[in-house]
Amino acid sequence: MTDATFPLDSTDSAPAPDFDSMTRDIADVPAVEVITTVAVHLMSAAAVNLGLDKPDSEHKDLDEARKLIQALAGLITASATEISSFHAAPLRDGLKSLQLAFREASVVPDEPGQGPGEKFTGPVYA
């Protein structure tokens, strides 16, 4: 029986994909796009942790949702002047919806002004 294995040197392997041509250079991405993308990811994760993704969701975790909403509020508040009200307004609306959903999902709701992100946005009332 002869050994019919192929040598493992780099000349015989398939060429590596050109990742530079497959991905967008981060320097070409406008800051407003990066900020809004991160905000949307935070919103989505918070919504899932609030159980808003589907009825009877098994992913409900208010502690995690609180952290995500807090981070989202800080990001939106800090970047609002940089991304313009055109981009900030819908993010603020989404944040307020999450804050209200958090208050409704809580067994013992926080006092107004003490909920997640409210130190940045001010009190949220239902």
N, CA, C and O atoms as CSV, one atom per row, in Angstrom:
chain,resi,resn,atom,element,x,y,z
A,1,MET,N,N,0.839,-1.156,0.000
A,1,MET,CA,C,0.000,0.000,0.000
A,1,MET,C,C,0.895,1.234,0.000
A,1,MET,O,O,1.819,1.338,0.806
A,2,THR,N,N,0.626,2.139,-0.879
A,2,THR,CA,C,1.441,3.344,-0.981
A,2,THR,C,C,0.768,4.491,-0.267
A,2,THR,O,O,-0.454,4.525,-0.122
A,3,ASP,N,N,1.577,5.422,0.173
A,3,ASP,CA,C,1.061,6.593,0.866
A,3,ASP,C,C,0.664,7.633,-0.181
A,3,ASP,O,O,1.518,8.224,-0.840
A,4,ALA,N,N,-0.637,7.844,-0.322
A,4,ALA,CA,C,-1.134,8.761,-1.342
A,4,ALA,C,C,-1.574,10.089,-0.732
A,4,ALA,O,O,-2.462,10.748,-1.273
A,5,THR,N,N,-0.978,10.485,0.365
A,5,THR,CA,C,-1.361,11.758,0.981
A,5,THR,C,C,-0.705,12.892,0.231
A,5,THR,O,O,0.326,12.733,-0.423
A,6,PHE,N,N,-1.339,14.041,0.349
A,6,PHE,CA,C,-0.814,15.217,-0.322
A,6,PHE,C,C,0.028,16.018,0.658
A,6,PHE,O,O,-0.276,16.062,1.850
A,7,PRO,N,N,1.069,16.642,0.169
A,7,PRO,CA,C,1.889,17.473,1.065
A,7,PRO,C,C,1.063,18.656,1.571
A,7,PRO,O,O,0.178,19.155,0.876
A,8,LEU,N,N,1.363,19.088,2.775
A,8,LEU,CA,C,0.625,20.178,3.398
A,8,LEU,C,C,1.351,21.519,3.313
A,8,LEU,O,O,1.217,22.356,4.205
A,9,ASP,N,N,2.100,21.716,2.268
A,9,ASP,CA,C,2.765,23.020,2.156
A,9,ASP,C,C,1.776,24.038,1.606
A,9,ASP,O,O,0.752,23.667,1.033
A,10,SER,N,N,2.080,25.311,1.779
A,10,SER,CA,C,1.149,26.384,1.463
A,10,SER,C,C,0.905,26.553,-0.030
A,10,SER,O,O,-0.079,27.188,-0.409
A,11,THR,N,N,1.745,26.020,-0.876
A,11,THR,CA,C,1.541,26.189,-2.308
A,11,THR,C,C,0.390,25.347,-2.814
A,11,THR,O,O,-0.191,25.666,-3.851
A,12,ASP,N,N,0.044,24.277,-2.110
A,12,ASP,CA,C,-1.029,23.397,-2.564
A,12,ASP,C,C,-2.385,23.745,-1.951
A,12,ASP,O,O,-3.403,23.212,-2.392
A,13,SER,N,N,-2.428,24.609,-0.963
A,13,SER,CA,C,-3.701,24.930,-0.323
A,13,SER,C,C,-4.456,25.974,-1.143
A,13,SER,O,O,-3.877,26.694,-1.956
A,14,ALA,N,N,-5.760,26.031,-0.903
A,14,ALA,CA,C,-6.587,27.007,-1.608
A,14,ALA,C,C,-6.197,28.408,-1.151
A,14,ALA,O,O,-5.818,28.608,0.003
A,15,PRO,N,N,-6.292,29.366,-2.049
A,15,PRO,CA,C,-5.921,30.740,-1.655
A,15,PRO,C,C,-6.871,31.259,-0.587
A,15,PRO,O,O,-8.070,30.981,-0.609
A,16,ALA,N,N,-6.318,32.007,0.333
A,16,ALA,CA,C,-7.120,32.589,1.414
A,16,ALA,C,C,-8.040,33.652,0.830
A,16,ALA,O,O,-7.652,34.375,-0.089
A,17,PRO,N,N,-9.247,33.749,1.355
A,17,PRO,CA,C,-10.155,34.775,0.834
A,17,PRO,C,C,-9.615,36.170,1.135
A,17,PRO,O,O,-8.945,36.383,2.146
A,18,ASP,N,N,-9.909,37.096,0.263
A,18,ASP,CA,C,-9.465,38.477,0.437
A,18,ASP,C,C,-10.486,39.203,1.309
A,18,ASP,O,O,-11.457,39.771,0.808
A,19,PHE,N,N,-10.251,39.174,2.625
A,19,PHE,CA,C,-11.200,39.775,3.551
A,19,PHE,C,C,-11.295,41.273,3.375
A,19,PHE,O,O,-12.334,41.864,3.670
A,20,ASP,N,N,-10.232,41.901,2.899
A,20,ASP,CA,C,-10.280,43.342,2.687
A,20,ASP,C,C,-11.346,43.719,1.662
A,20,ASP,O,O,-12.023,44.738,1.803
A,21,SER,N,N,-11.485,42.899,0.644
A,21,SER,CA,C,-12.493,43.206,-0.370
A,21,SER,C,C,-13.886,42.763,0.069
A,21,SER,O,O,-14.885,43.235,-0.473
A,22,MET,N,N,-13.958,41.853,1.054
A,22,MET,CA,C,-15.249,41.342,1.507
A,22,MET,C,C,-15.857,42.187,2.616
A,22,MET,O,O,-17.068,42.126,2.829
A,23,THR,N,N,-15.075,42.955,3.313
A,23,THR,CA,C,-15.589,43.765,4.415
A,23,THR,C,C,-15.407,45.239,4.115
A,23,THR,O,O,-14.585,45.636,3.289
A,24,ARG,N,N,-16.195,46.029,4.808
A,24,ARG,CA,C,-16.128,47.469,4.654
A,24,ARG,C,C,-15.079,48.008,5.612
A,24,ARG,O,O,-15.066,47.639,6.786
A,25,ASP,N,N,-14.231,48.846,5.143
A,25,ASP,CA,C,-13.202,49.446,5.989
A,25,ASP,C,C,-13.889,50.333,7.028
A,25,ASP,O,O,-14.681,51.209,6.678
A,26,ILE,N,N,-13.588,50.104,8.284
A,26,ILE,CA,C,-14.239,50.838,9.374
A,26,ILE,C,C,-14.027,52.346,9.245
A,26,ILE,O,O,-14.858,53.127,9.707
A,27,ALA,N,N,-12.942,52.753,8.632
A,27,ALA,CA,C,-12.692,54.185,8.446
A,27,ALA,C,C,-13.695,54.814,7.489
A,27,ALA,O,O,-13.902,56.027,7.514
A,28,ASP,N,N,-14.319,53.995,6.645
A,28,ASP,CA,C,-15.292,54.504,5.687
A,28,ASP,C,C,-16.705,54.592,6.258
A,28,ASP,O,O,-17.599,55.129,5.605
A,29,VAL,N,N,-16.916,54.080,7.449
A,29,VAL,CA,C,-18.247,54.074,8.052
A,29,VAL,C,C,-18.440,55.374,8.820
A,29,VAL,O,O,-17.653,55.686,9.714
A,30,PRO,N,N,-19.477,56.138,8.482
A,30,PRO,CA,C,-19.712,57.390,9.209
A,30,PRO,C,C,-20.044,57.108,10.684
A,30,PRO,O,O,-20.671,56.101,11.013
A,31,ALA,N,N,-19.616,58.008,11.545
A,31,ALA,CA,C,-19.839,57.846,12.985
A,31,ALA,C,C,-21.316,57.693,13.310
A,31,ALA,O,O,-21.677,56.896,14.176
A,32,VAL,N,N,-22.174,58.445,12.629
A,32,VAL,CA,C,-23.609,58.352,12.910
A,32,VAL,C,C,-24.116,56.942,12.638
A,32,VAL,O,O,-25.003,56.463,13.344
A,33,GLU,N,N,-23.577,56.277,11.643
A,33,GLU,CA,C,-23.991,54.904,11.348
A,33,GLU,C,C,-23.527,53.936,12.425
A,33,GLU,O,O,-24.271,53.034,12.811
A,34,VAL,N,N,-22.316,54.114,12.908
A,34,VAL,CA,C,-21.805,53.256,13.982
A,34,VAL,C,C,-22.648,53.447,15.245
A,34,VAL,O,O,-23.053,52.472,15.879
A,35,ILE,N,N,-22.906,54.689,15.604
A,35,ILE,CA,C,-23.666,54.996,16.824
A,35,ILE,C,C,-25.083,54.447,16.732
A,35,ILE,O,O,-25.561,53.813,17.672
A,36,THR,N,N,-25.758,54.681,15.617
A,36,THR,CA,C,-27.135,54.195,15.502
A,36,THR,C,C,-27.189,52.672,15.436
A,36,THR,O,O,-28.136,52.070,15.943
A,37,THR,N,N,-26.206,52.050,14.830
A,37,THR,CA,C,-26.170,50.584,14.783
A,37,THR,C,C,-26.009,50.008,16.182
A,37,THR,O,O,-26.698,49.057,16.549
A,38,VAL,N,N,-25.110,50.578,16.954
A,38,VAL,CA,C,-24.920,50.120,18.338
A,38,VAL,C,C,-26.202,50.343,19.138
A,38,VAL,O,O,-26.601,49.478,19.918
A,39,ALA,N,N,-26.844,51.483,18.954
A,39,ALA,CA,C,-28.087,51.776,19.676
A,39,ALA,C,C,-29.178,50.761,19.327
A,39,ALA,O,O,-29.904,50.299,20.207
A,40,VAL,N,N,-29.292,50.419,18.059
A,40,VAL,CA,C,-30.307,49.446,17.642
A,40,VAL,C,C,-30.009,48.070,18.240
A,40,VAL,O,O,-30.930,47.357,18.638
A,41,HIS,N,N,-28.737,47.693,18.307
A,41,HIS,CA,C,-28.374,46.414,18.941
A,41,HIS,C,C,-28.734,46.423,20.425
A,41,HIS,O,O,-29.258,45.436,20.941
A,42,LEU,N,N,-28.458,47.526,21.111
A,42,LEU,CA,C,-28.820,47.633,22.526
A,42,LEU,C,C,-30.336,47.568,22.704
A,42,LEU,O,O,-30.828,46.908,23.619
A,43,MET,N,N,-31.072,48.252,21.831
A,43,MET,CA,C,-32.533,48.220,21.897
A,43,MET,C,C,-33.062,46.806,21.695
A,43,MET,O,O,-33.929,46.345,22.438
A,44,SER,N,N,-32.541,46.135,20.700
A,44,SER,CA,C,-33.000,44.773,20.401
A,44,SER,C,C,-32.727,43.828,21.564
A,44,SER,O,O,-33.590,43.042,21.955
A,45,ALA,N,N,-31.529,43.912,22.108
A,45,ALA,CA,C,-31.177,43.045,23.233
A,45,ALA,C,C,-32.044,43.349,24.452
A,45,ALA,O,O,-32.467,42.432,25.155
A,46,ALA,N,N,-32.309,44.631,24.706
A,46,ALA,CA,C,-33.160,45.004,25.837
A,46,ALA,C,C,-34.584,44.501,25.628
A,46,ALA,O,O,-35.211,44.008,26.566
A,47,ALA,N,N,-35.094,44.619,24.421
A,47,ALA,CA,C,-36.450,44.153,24.126
A,47,ALA,C,C,-36.575,42.646,24.358
A,47,ALA,O,O,-37.569,42.179,24.914
A,48,VAL,N,N,-35.578,41.901,23.938
A,48,VAL,CA,C,-35.593,40.447,24.148
A,48,VAL,C,C,-35.559,40.140,25.643
A,48,VAL,O,O,-36.285,39.264,26.113
A,49,ASN,N,N,-34.725,40.848,26.386
A,49,ASN,CA,C,-34.623,40.605,27.825
A,49,ASN,C,C,-35.861,41.072,28.588
A,49,ASN,O,O,-36.089,40.645,29.720
A,50,LEU,N,N,-36.647,41.932,27.984
A,50,LEU,CA,C,-37.919,42.330,28.581
A,50,LEU,C,C,-39.036,41.358,28.204
A,50,LEU,O,O,-40.157,41.466,28.702
A,51,GLY,N,N,-38.724,40.412,27.324
A,51,GLY,CA,C,-39.726,39.444,26.884
A,51,GLY,C,C,-40.630,39.980,25.800
A,51,GLY,O,O,-41.718,39.445,25.585
A,52,LEU,N,N,-40.203,41.029,25.108
A,52,LEU,CA,C,-41.038,41.636,24.077
A,52,LEU,C,C,-40.911,40.950,22.725
A,52,LEU,O,O,-41.625,41.296,21.783
A,53,ASP,N,N,-40.011,39.985,22.623
A,53,ASP,CA,C,-39.788,39.332,21.327
A,53,ASP,C,C,-40.944,38.419,20.935
A,53,ASP,O,O,-41.237,38.275,19.748
A,54,LYS,N,N,-41.599,37.806,21.904
A,54,LYS,CA,C,-42.757,36.943,21.631
A,54,LYS,C,C,-43.514,36.710,22.930
A,54,LYS,O,O,-42.946,36.826,24.016
A,55,PRO,N,N,-44.799,36.382,22.818
A,55,PRO,CA,C,-45.560,36.103,24.041
A,55,PRO,C,C,-44.966,34.907,24.790
A,55,PRO,O,O,-44.490,33.957,24.169
A,56,ASP,N,N,-44.994,34.954,26.088
A,56,ASP,CA,C,-44.452,33.879,26.935
A,56,ASP,C,C,-42.988,33.582,26.624
A,56,ASP,O,O,-42.570,32.424,26.597
A,57,SER,N,N,-42.229,34.623,26.395
A,57,SER,CA,C,-40.802,34.454,26.079
A,57,SER,C,C,-40.050,33.868,27.262
A,57,SER,O,O,-40.285,34.244,28.411
A,58,GLU,N,N,-39.151,32.949,26.972
A,58,GLU,CA,C,-38.329,32.361,28.033
A,58,GLU,C,C,-37.055,33.169,28.273
A,58,GLU,O,O,-36.225,32.789,29.100
A,59,HIS,N,N,-36.900,34.268,27.564
A,59,HIS,CA,C,-35.683,35.065,27.669
A,59,HIS,C,C,-35.803,36.246,28.634
A,59,HIS,O,O,-34.905,37.087,28.677
A,60,LYS,N,N,-36.861,36.329,29.388
A,60,LYS,CA,C,-37.084,37.497,30.239
A,60,LYS,C,C,-36.050,37.559,31.361
A,60,LYS,O,O,-35.919,36.631,32.159
A,61,ASP,N,N,-35.321,38.671,31.405
A,61,ASP,CA,C,-34.300,38.893,32.430
A,61,ASP,C,C,-34.223,40.398,32.678
A,61,ASP,O,O,-33.515,41.112,31.967
A,62,LEU,N,N,-34.947,40.875,33.680
A,62,LEU,CA,C,-35.029,42.311,33.933
A,62,LEU,C,C,-33.707,42.922,34.370
A,62,LEU,O,O,-33.450,44.094,34.095
A,63,ASP,N,N,-32.865,42.148,35.045
A,63,ASP,CA,C,-31.560,42.665,35.448
A,63,ASP,C,C,-30.711,42.994,34.216
A,63,ASP,O,O,-30.076,44.047,34.147
A,64,GLU,N,N,-30.712,42.086,33.258
A,64,GLU,CA,C,-29.971,42.336,32.007
A,64,GLU,C,C,-30.602,43.483,31.231
A,64,GLU,O,O,-29.891,44.322,30.678
A,65,ALA,N,N,-31.928,43.525,31.186
A,65,ALA,CA,C,-32.621,44.603,30.473
A,65,ALA,C,C,-32.276,45.959,31.081
A,65,ALA,O,O,-32.063,46.930,30.355
A,66,ARG,N,N,-32.220,46.028,32.405
A,66,ARG,CA,C,-31.880,47.282,33.081
A,66,ARG,C,C,-30.502,47.779,32.630
A,66,ARG,O,O,-30.335,48.963,32.335
A,67,LYS,N,N,-29.531,46.887,32.579
A,67,LYS,CA,C,-28.171,47.270,32.166
A,67,LYS,C,C,-28.149,47.780,30.732
A,67,LYS,O,O,-27.503,48.782,30.426
A,68,LEU,N,N,-28.865,47.077,29.857
A,68,LEU,CA,C,-28.888,47.468,28.451
A,68,LEU,C,C,-29.591,48.805,28.249
A,68,LEU,O,O,-29.131,49.635,27.464
A,69,ILE,N,N,-30.691,49.018,28.946
A,69,ILE,CA,C,-31.419,50.285,28.833
A,69,ILE,C,C,-30.580,51.430,29.392
A,69,ILE,O,O,-30.573,52.527,28.835
A,70,GLN,N,N,-29.884,51.180,30.474
A,70,GLN,CA,C,-28.999,52.193,31.057
A,70,GLN,C,C,-27.905,52.581,30.058
A,70,GLN,O,O,-27.632,53.766,29.863
A,71,ALA,N,N,-27.285,51.589,29.431
A,71,ALA,CA,C,-26.229,51.856,28.442
A,71,ALA,C,C,-26.799,52.596,27.235
A,71,ALA,O,O,-26.170,53.516,26.712
A,72,LEU,N,N,-27.980,52.197,26.798
A,72,LEU,CA,C,-28.630,52.855,25.668
A,72,LEU,C,C,-28.924,54.313,25.972
A,72,LEU,O,O,-28.674,55.185,25.141
A,73,ALA,N,N,-29.453,54.582,27.156
A,73,ALA,CA,C,-29.754,55.958,27.552
A,73,ALA,C,C,-28.493,56.811,27.578
A,73,ALA,O,O,-28.502,57.954,27.121
A,74,GLY,N,N,-27.417,56.259,28.109
A,74,GLY,CA,C,-26.156,57.001,28.137
A,74,GLY,C,C,-25.639,57.289,26.738
A,74,GLY,O,O,-25.184,58.397,26.456
A,75,LEU,N,N,-25.709,56.299,25.865
A,75,LEU,CA,C,-25.241,56.477,24.483
A,75,LEU,C,C,-26.064,57.534,23.755
A,75,LEU,O,O,-25.508,58.425,23.113
A,76,ILE,N,N,-27.369,57.435,23.854
A,76,ILE,CA,C,-28.230,58.380,23.145
A,76,ILE,C,C,-28.045,59.792,23.685
A,76,ILE,O,O,-27.952,60.747,22.913
A,77,THR,N,N,-27.993,59.925,24.994
A,77,THR,CA,C,-27.827,61.246,25.604
A,77,THR,C,C,-26.483,61.865,25.223
A,77,THR,O,O,-26.408,63.042,24.872
A,78,ALA,N,N,-25.433,61.064,25.295
A,78,ALA,CA,C,-24.092,61.585,25.000
A,78,ALA,C,C,-23.897,61.910,23.524
A,78,ALA,O,O,-23.136,62.816,23.185
A,79,SER,N,N,-24.571,61.186,22.652
A,79,SER,CA,C,-24.318,61.367,21.221
A,79,SER,C,C,-25.374,62.198,20.507
A,79,SER,O,O,-25.228,62.474,19.316
A,80,ALA,N,N,-26.424,62.601,21.193
A,80,ALA,CA,C,-27.541,63.299,20.545
A,80,ALA,C,C,-27.103,64.521,19.757
A,80,ALA,O,O,-27.585,64.742,18.646
A,81,THR,N,N,-26.210,65.307,20.305
A,81,THR,CA,C,-25.780,66.515,19.585
A,81,THR,C,C,-24.884,66.175,18.398
A,81,THR,O,O,-24.767,66.967,17.463
A,82,GLU,N,N,-24.260,65.021,18.429
A,82,GLU,CA,C,-23.365,64.624,17.350
A,82,GLU,C,C,-24.092,63.987,16.165
A,82,GLU,O,O,-23.647,64.099,15.023
A,83,ILE,N,N,-25.223,63.314,16.449
A,83,ILE,CA,C,-25.901,62.589,15.376
A,83,ILE,C,C,-27.115,63.332,14.834
A,83,ILE,O,O,-27.752,62.838,13.904
A,84,SER,N,N,-27.452,64.454,15.355
A,84,SER,CA,C,-28.566,65.318,14.960
A,84,SER,C,C,-29.892,64.751,15.436
A,84,SER,O,O,-30.024,63.556,15.697
A,85,SER,N,N,-30.859,65.633,15.541
A,85,SER,CA,C,-32.171,65.209,16.031
A,85,SER,C,C,-32.866,64.285,15.036
A,85,SER,O,O,-33.738,63.509,15.427
A,86,PHE,N,N,-32.500,64.352,13.769
A,86,PHE,CA,C,-33.072,63.448,12.764
A,86,PHE,C,C,-32.832,61.995,13.144
A,86,PHE,O,O,-33.723,61.159,12.992
A,87,HIS,N,N,-31.640,61.686,13.636
A,87,HIS,CA,C,-31.309,60.326,14.053
A,87,HIS,C,C,-31.627,60.088,15.530
A,87,HIS,O,O,-32.016,58.983,15.908
A,88,ALA,N,N,-31.465,61.107,16.357
A,88,ALA,CA,C,-31.649,60.929,17.800
A,88,ALA,C,C,-33.112,60.781,18.196
A,88,ALA,O,O,-33.414,60.030,19.124
A,89,ALA,N,N,-34.020,61.464,17.531
A,89,ALA,CA,C,-35.435,61.438,17.925
A,89,ALA,C,C,-36.025,60.021,17.911
A,89,ALA,O,O,-36.657,59.627,18.892
A,90,PRO,N,N,-35.843,59.242,16.835
A,90,PRO,CA,C,-36.402,57.888,16.872
A,90,PRO,C,C,-35.726,57.003,17.918
A,90,PRO,O,O,-36.363,56.113,18.483
A,91,LEU,N,N,-34.452,57.241,18.175
A,91,LEU,CA,C,-33.765,56.471,19.209
A,91,LEU,C,C,-34.327,56.815,20.584
A,91,LEU,O,O,-34.508,55.933,21.423
A,92,ARG,N,N,-34.602,58.091,20.813
A,92,ARG,CA,C,-35.214,58.501,22.084
A,92,ARG,C,C,-36.598,57.878,22.254
A,92,ARG,O,O,-36.959,57.446,23.349
A,93,ASP,N,N,-37.370,57.833,21.168
A,93,ASP,CA,C,-38.701,57.214,21.237
A,93,ASP,C,C,-38.605,55.734,21.602
A,93,ASP,O,O,-39.365,55.234,22.431
A,94,GLY,N,N,-37.652,55.042,20.965
A,94,GLY,CA,C,-37.455,53.629,21.279
A,94,GLY,C,C,-37.014,53.420,22.709
A,94,GLY,O,O,-37.465,52.489,23.378
A,95,LEU,N,N,-36.130,54.289,23.180
A,95,LEU,CA,C,-35.658,54.213,24.563
A,95,LEU,C,C,-36.816,54.403,25.534
A,95,LEU,O,O,-36.953,53.646,26.495
A,96,LYS,N,N,-37.649,55.410,25.286
A,96,LYS,CA,C,-38.787,55.658,26.181
A,96,LYS,C,C,-39.732,54.459,26.193
A,96,LYS,O,O,-40.253,54.095,27.248
A,97,SER,N,N,-39.956,53.846,25.041
A,97,SER,CA,C,-40.812,52.654,24.978
A,97,SER,C,C,-40.231,51.523,25.811
A,97,SER,O,O,-40.965,50.820,26.506
A,98,LEU,N,N,-38.926,51.344,25.746
A,98,LEU,CA,C,-38.278,50.304,26.547
A,98,LEU,C,C,-38.366,50.618,28.038
A,98,LEU,O,O,-38.595,49.725,28.854
A,99,GLN,N,N,-38.182,51.891,28.388
A,99,GLN,CA,C,-38.284,52.281,29.799
A,99,GLN,C,C,-39.693,52.024,30.332
A,99,GLN,O,O,-39.856,51.552,31.457
A,100,LEU,N,N,-40.702,52.332,29.533
A,100,LEU,CA,C,-42.080,52.075,29.950
A,100,LEU,C,C,-42.355,50.578,30.045
A,100,LEU,O,O,-43.026,50.126,30.972
A,101,ALA,N,N,-41.843,49.818,29.096
A,101,ALA,CA,C,-42.025,48.368,29.123
A,101,ALA,C,C,-41.338,47.766,30.346
A,101,ALA,O,O,-41.851,46.824,30.949
A,102,PHE,N,N,-40.186,48.306,30.705
A,102,PHE,CA,C,-39.483,47.834,31.904
A,102,PHE,C,C,-40.334,48.096,33.142
A,102,PHE,O,O,-40.472,47.229,34.006
A,103,ARG,N,N,-40.900,49.291,33.221
A,103,ARG,CA,C,-41.723,49.656,34.372
A,103,ARG,C,C,-42.931,48.719,34.478
A,103,ARG,O,O,-43.288,48.281,35.571
A,104,GLU,N,N,-43.556,48.417,33.337
A,104,GLU,CA,C,-44.717,47.524,33.332
A,104,GLU,C,C,-44.337,46.087,33.691
A,104,GLU,O,O,-45.116,45.377,34.328
A,105,ALA,N,N,-43.144,45.660,33.281
A,105,ALA,CA,C,-42.717,44.278,33.530
A,105,ALA,C,C,-42.235,44.058,34.957
A,105,ALA,O,O,-42.161,42.919,35.417
A,106,SER,N,N,-41.911,45.128,35.655
A,106,SER,CA,C,-41.384,45.017,37.015
A,106,SER,C,C,-42.478,44.685,38.009
A,106,SER,O,O,-43.556,45.278,37.977
A,107,VAL,N,N,-42.204,43.744,38.886
A,107,VAL,CA,C,-43.149,43.388,39.940
A,107,VAL,C,C,-43.295,44.571,40.896
A,107,VAL,O,O,-44.403,44.923,41.301
A,108,VAL,N,N,-42.177,45.170,41.243
A,108,VAL,CA,C,-42.158,46.367,42.078
A,108,VAL,C,C,-41.492,47.473,41.252
A,108,VAL,O,O,-40.266,47.571,41.221
A,109,PRO,N,N,-42.295,48.300,40.586
A,109,PRO,CA,C,-41.711,49.331,39.716
A,109,PRO,C,C,-40.846,50.328,40.484
A,109,PRO,O,O,-41.115,50.651,41.642
A,110,ASP,N,N,-39.808,50.804,39.814
A,110,ASP,CA,C,-38.952,51.839,40.391
A,110,ASP,C,C,-39.746,53.137,40.533
A,110,ASP,O,O,-40.706,53.375,39.800
A,111,GLU,N,N,-39.339,53.953,41.469
A,111,GLU,CA,C,-39.908,55.287,41.595
A,111,GLU,C,C,-39.571,56.072,40.333
A,111,GLU,O,O,-38.517,55.849,39.737
A,112,PRO,N,N,-40.447,56.989,39.913
A,112,PRO,CA,C,-40.112,57.824,38.758
A,112,PRO,C,C,-38.770,58.525,38.969
A,112,PRO,O,O,-38.526,59.125,40.016
A,113,GLY,N,N,-37.927,58.439,37.981
A,113,GLY,CA,C,-36.589,59.009,38.065
A,113,GLY,C,C,-35.535,58.009,38.492
A,113,GLY,O,O,-34.340,58.290,38.394
A,114,GLN,N,N,-35.961,56.836,38.970
A,114,GLN,CA,C,-35.024,55.817,39.448
A,114,GLN,C,C,-34.926,54.613,38.505
A,114,GLN,O,O,-34.119,53.714,38.738
A,115,GLY,N,N,-35.721,54.587,37.467
A,115,GLY,CA,C,-35.714,53.465,36.530
A,115,GLY,C,C,-34.469,53.485,35.656
A,115,GLY,O,O,-33.676,54.424,35.717
A,116,PRO,N,N,-34.300,52.450,34.847
A,116,PRO,CA,C,-33.102,52.371,34.005
A,116,PRO,C,C,-33.023,53.527,33.018
A,116,PRO,O,O,-33.964,53.796,32.271
A,117,GLY,N,N,-31.895,54.192,33.031
A,117,GLY,CA,C,-31.642,55.289,32.105
A,117,GLY,C,C,-32.257,56.614,32.492
A,117,GLY,O,O,-31.997,57.629,31.846
A,118,GLU,N,N,-33.071,56.625,33.538
A,118,GLU,CA,C,-33.778,57.851,33.890
A,118,GLU,C,C,-32.870,58.922,34.480
A,118,GLU,O,O,-33.242,60.095,34.522
A,119,LYS,N,N,-31.691,58.531,34.933
A,119,LYS,CA,C,-30.767,59.584,35.391
A,119,LYS,C,C,-30.247,60.383,34.202
A,119,LYS,O,O,-29.754,61.498,34.376
A,120,PHE,N,N,-30.351,59.830,33.004
A,120,PHE,CA,C,-29.953,60.544,31.781
A,120,PHE,C,C,-31.133,61.233,31.112
A,120,PHE,O,O,-30.981,62.320,30.555
A,121,THR,N,N,-32.314,60.609,31.161
A,121,THR,CA,C,-33.458,61.106,30.399
A,121,THR,C,C,-34.466,61.868,31.222
A,121,THR,O,O,-35.315,62.573,30.677
A,122,GLY,N,N,-34.379,61.731,32.538
A,122,GLY,CA,C,-35.411,62.276,33.403
A,122,GLY,C,C,-36.477,61.230,33.635
A,122,GLY,O,O,-36.466,60.181,32.992
A,123,PRO,N,N,-37.401,61.499,34.545
A,123,PRO,CA,C,-38.419,60.509,34.892
A,123,PRO,C,C,-39.294,60.140,33.690
A,123,PRO,O,O,-39.595,60.971,32.833
A,124,VAL,N,N,-39.688,58.871,33.662
A,124,VAL,CA,C,-40.594,58.369,32.638
A,124,VAL,C,C,-41.856,57.932,33.353
A,124,VAL,O,O,-41.813,57.116,34.274
A,125,TYR,N,N,-42.987,58.488,32.918
A,125,TYR,CA,C,-44.266,58.170,33.541
A,125,TYR,C,C,-45.103,57.322,32.598
A,125,TYR,O,O,-45.084,57.521,31.383
A,126,ALA,N,N,-45.832,56.381,33.163
A,126,ALA,CA,C,-46.696,55.511,32.348
A,126,ALA,C,C,-47.988,56.195,32.006
A,126,ALA,O,O,-48.833,55.613,31.327
